């Protein structure tokens, strides 16, 4: 545990309390960087004694989870956004660990939706590589938690053909858009790092063609684009609803495993 916590004066941001009146943050045990709120919503539900620190562009949610003090930021999509989010946590909350958590696409055909992969190596298209000494949490339920090689790219990988090509070129098991940005900063700042990703789409699955145009850099859907997509292809409504349901399932699974990992981190 860190030397201080938010105990006593902690307030839930949903209660409408002003974050401006909160005291300055104290060092935390773990900082968590995510791209989208939907990825970590169930994890935030597990946090207690919650406090919100509002910044110019992003807010940091601090609370207690599994006996640790945690600071979480939803930084937006892309490795630069993720790196900036991690920088805010390191500078403002001084975590002993940084954890990159969220969804990922499978490149390994053996991975199934809702499988959990803890990165043993992170690489990107610029040739950066970061090895991680990782162990699967002892509390992880079931056999569908493993380590693997994670590739960070700069755009959504939508089709099975694209996934197969990346698998062939890089020998990676899964792909995301954020982790190498966080890993590189943690390497520079000598902060211990961990990545936990839940598989949201399998290697042989194509995502709906509209998904790339719908997503903003913050990870939210553009309402106007969504309405236009539904107007042009009414069956896309069913696809979007299925994606939302799958995302909820994946986020619940991610929260369970992440909480177990938090409990075991030294």
ABEGO torsion letter per residue (X at the ends): XBABBABGABBBAAAGBBAAABBBBBBBABBBBBABAAAAAAAAAABBGBBBBBBAABBBBBBBBGGBBBBBBBAEBEAAAAAAAAAAAAAAAGBABBBBBEBBBBABAABBBGBBBBBABBBBAAGBBBBBBBBBBAABBEAABBBBBBBBBABBBABAAAAAAAAAAAGBABBBAAAAAAAAAAAAAGBBBBBBBBBABBAABBBBAAAAAABBAAGBBBAAAAAAAAAABAAAAAAAAAAAAAAAAAAAAAAAAAAAAAAABX
